[in-house]
Amino acid sequence: MSGSARRLAQLDALRGLAALLVVGFHYTTRYQDLYGHTSAPLLSLPWGHYGVNLFFMISGFVIFMTLERTRRPMDFVVSRVSRLYPAYWGALLLTFALTHLLGLPGKEVGWPTLLANVTMLQELAGVAHVDGVYWTLTVELLFYAWALLSWLQGGGQRLCQLLWVFLGVRAVYVLAAQWGGVDLPWVLQRWMLLPYIAWFALGVAVYRLTQRSSASSPDQPEARRRTDWGLVVAAILMIGLGQGPWVGLLACGCLVLIYGAATGRWTWLEHRLWLWLGSISYTLYLLHENIGWALLRRLEAMGLPATLAIVLVLAVSLALAHALTHAVEQPAMRWIRRRYQQRQLREAAA
């Protein structure tokens, strides 16, 4: 692989590991909280949900990279829509069908909820998710919107300025709650992504720090590096202040992981197993929770030990994710992008 391809492959493999952590958390700790295993699993991952934070960091990296390569706003919109929606719609229908078929108390929803979920904006309208993991998609879409709007106003520098502002507002919220006992309006937290903005900021900073030059600041590389390292420090301090010192240390660890992948240092991530896991990470994340829980309930009710049931359900989730990736996600993404490129060519010719 070329240097650029190697770096992207390692980042994608990290995304696969993050998805696996979330799956492990949901199949062990979260399932135990909601339904209770019939026997104690051999392994539990009570901290696996932090894989979502690693997702957000990688997303910050990738979105900044995508915007730097974008010539017009619609390029970015088509890129994100083709990446997110086809796989999401496939997972949505499959989850709805299998959850009703297998049964999952407290998680089954009706047709109106399914139709609202098609938009991926159901949380903003106060509608329940067909699968609980979809809450992160709302966060992602809002970050995409902020990133694109700020980029249009001044490129990468304006996006970094926006991140500094959001981190500052996050600091006000945290200090008001911890020192003043005041809960400030939640609406700003939602729309400004305050609980998660520091993780996105870390990803953006890593991308900028690992690039040799940038059209946004070609003449001031050292000044830009100091500013980017300042963003890293501010984001980690904000995570430690808002979520605790141990989570701040975790953020440092994630920073090292992504920085190493972005510079192509983690060659162990290029193993075909991790690369495959990275290629199906999005569909695995979308499919695993409700379908997995419904299968776990059935298998454990049949008398299977919890560990064996978890292994079998994980295998089913991986197989479904692989099938959805190759049957829906990748063909649909190629088709949408090809049609868009053909349209651009026709317009240019005209």
N, C-alpha and C positions, 0 to 999 in steps of 0.2 A: 504494500500500500504506500501511496505517497504520504508525505508528512501531514498534509491537511486531512486526507482520508483516515489516516491512523488516529489523529486526534479526535475526529468526529466518531470513529468507531469505538474508541475507548469511552467517550462520553455516553454513547448509546448503551454500551455495556453497563456503565454505572447506573443508568436509568433502569436497566433490567434488574440489577441487584436491589435498587430501591423498591421496585415493584414487588420483588420476592420478599423483602422485609415486611411490606404492608400486608401481603398475603399471609405470611407467618403470624403476624399480630392478629389478624382477623380470624384465622382458623384455630388459634390457641387461646390467647387472652380474651379477645372480644367475644368469641363464641362462648367461652366459659361464663362470662358476665351475663350474657343474654339467655342462654339456653342450658348451660351446664353440661360438661362432658360426662359420660358414664364412667370414665376412668381417667386418671391423670395422664396427660400426654407426656411422652418422653422428653420433649423440648417445648419450652414456652418462650415467646418473644414479647414481653410487655412493653418493650421500647421500640418495637418494629414500626409503630406509626410514624416515627421520625423519618421514615423513608419518604413521606410526603414532603417534608422540608427539603430533602435532597432533590426531589422533583422540582420544587420551586426554584432552587438555585440553578439547576440545569436549564430550566425554562428561561430564567433571566439571561443566561449566557446565550442560548440559542436565539431568543427573540432579538437581542441586540445585534447578533451576527446577521440575522435575516434582514433586519432593517438597513444595515449597512450595505447590503447587496440589493436593496429595493430601489427601483427607479421611479415608480409611481405608486400611490396608495393602494390601488386595486391589486397590484402585484402581491402586496402583503396580505390583503384580505383573502385573495384566492388561495394563497399558500396556506394560510391558517384554516380556512374553511375546508379545503380538500384534505388537510391532515386530520382534523378533528371530527367532522360530522359523519362521513360514511361509516367509519368504524363504530362511532357512537350510536348511530341508528340501528346498525346490525346488533350490537350488544343490547340495546334497549329492547328490541323485539324479542331477542332470545331470553333475556332475563325475565321479562314480563311473562312469556309463555311458560318457561320452566318453573318459575316460582309458583305460578298457579297450578301447574301440573303436579309438582312435588309437594306443595304446601309449605308455607313458612309463616307461622302465626305472627301477626303484628307488622309484617312487611309486604303483604299483598295489597295492591292498589287497583283502582278501577280504570275503565277506558278513558274518562275525562282526564285523569292524571297522566295516563300514558300519552295522550295527545298533547297536553301541555309540555311534557318532557321532551317532545320532538324539537322544541326550540332551543333547548339547553339553557334557557333563561328562567326556568320554573321557580328557582329559589327567590329571584327578585320579585316574582309575582305572588309569593307566599304559598306556592303549590309544593306538595311533597315530592321527593325524588323516587323514581322507580327503584333505584338502588342507592344506598346511602353514600357511596363513594363519589357520586356525581357532584357533591358540594365543591370539590376542588376544581371542577370545570368552570363553575361560576367565577371562582377566584382567577383562574387562568384567563377567561374572556375579559374580565375587567382589567387585568394587567395588560393584555394586548391592546385594549382600547386606550388606556393611558399612555402606553408606549408609542402607539401610532400618532396620537394627538400631539404629544410633546415633540416627537420627531418632526412632524410637519411644521412645527413652530421654530425649529432651530437645530434639528439633527441630534446627534448623540450628546452634545453638550447640554442641550435643553432637557433631554431625558435624565441626565445625571443631576441637573439642578432640581428637577421634579422629585427625584429620589431623596435628595437632601431635605427638601421641604417636607415630604411625607415622613421621613425619619424624625424631623423636628416635631411634627404634630404627634407622632407616636410617643416621643419623649414627654410631651405635655400630658398626654393621656395617662401614661404609666406613673409619672410623678404625682399627678392629681389623685390617682387611685391609691398609691402607696403612702404618700405623705399627708395628703389632705382628706383621704377617705371620700373622695368625690368621684362618682361615676359620670363621666362626660357622655354626650349623646352617642348611642351605638350607630346611628345612621352614617356618621362620618367614618367610623371604624370599618363599616362594610364597604362603602364606596371608595375609600382611600386605601383599602386593604391593609390597615395598620397592623394587625397581628402577624402579617406575613411579609410585609414590604421589605424588611431587612434581609430576608432570605433571597428575594429577587435581586435586591441591590448587590448582594455578594456575588451572584452569578454574573451580573452586568460588569462589576468591577474586575472579576477574573478574566472575562473576555477582553476587556480593554487592556489589562496588564499583560496579557499573553500575545498581543498583536504588536508587530514591529512598528507600524505606522498607521495613521488614520487620516482620512480626508477631513475629519472635523478639527484636528489640531496637528497638522503636519510639521509645524515649525517649533512646537513646544513639547517635545516628547518627555523631557524630565519634569516639567511642570505638570504635565498630565499624569505622569506616574505618581507624583506626590499626591495629587488630588484623588486619584483612584485608590491609593493605599489609605488615604484618609477616609474614603467611603467604606473601605473594608473595616477599618478600626471602629468607625461610628456604628456600622451595622452590627458588628459583634458585641460592642458595648450595649447596644440597644436590645439585642437578644438576651444577653446576660441580665440586664436590668429588668426586662419585662417577663422573662421566662425562667430565670434562675441561672446561677453560675455554671451548673452542670450542663445545661443546654447551650450556654455560651461556649463551653469547651467542646461540645459536640459540633457546634458551628465551625469551630477552628478545625476539627478533624475533617468535616465535609469540605472545607475550603482547601485543605491539603489534597484531598482526593480529587477534586475538580481541577485544581491548578495542575496537578500531575498529569491528569488525563488531557487537559488542554495543551500541554507541552509534549504529549506523546511519551511520557515516562513510564506509564504502567502497562508494560508489554504483556503482563499476565492477563490483562483484560481482553487481549486479542485471541484468547482461546475460543474455538468455535462454539462451545457451550454458552459462554457469556455473550458472544456476539449474537447468537440465536435468541437468547433471552432478551437482549436489548431490542431485537427486531420485533418481538411480540409484546414488549412491555406495556404499550398503551392498551392493547386489547385484553391482555391479562388483567390489568388494573380494572378495566371496565366490567369484566365478566365475573371476577372471582367471588365477590362477597355474597350476594343473596343466593346465587346458584350453588356456591360452595356450602353455605350454611344449610340449605335445604337438603343437599346430598348428605352432609354430615349427620343431620337428624335421622335420615332414613337408614344410613349404614350403622350408626350406633344403636338405633332401635332394633336392628337385626342381630345385635350382639357382638359386633366387631369392636375390638379395643380402639380407644381414641387415636392412638398413634397410627395404627394401620388405616383407619378411616381417613385421617388427615392426609396420609401419603396417597391413598387412592383418589381422594378428591383433588389434591394438588395435580396429580397426573391428568385427571379429566379437565381441570381448568387450563392446564398448559396445552392440551390437545385442542380444546375449543378455541383458545387464543390463537394458536397456530393456524387453525382452519379459517377463522375470521380474518386474520391478517392477510392470508394469501388468496382467499376467495372474495373478500369484500374490500378491505382497507386499501391494499396496494393497487388492485386494478382500478378502483374508483378514483383514487388519488391521481393515478397516471392519466385516466380519461379526462378528469376535470382540468388538469393542468395542460394537457395536450389541446383540448378544445379552446382554452383561454389563449394559449400561444398562437393557435391558428387564427383566432379572431384578431389578435394583435397584428399578425402578419397581414391579414386582409385590410385592416385599417391603415397600416403603414403603406401598403401598395396603393390604396385608394387615394 
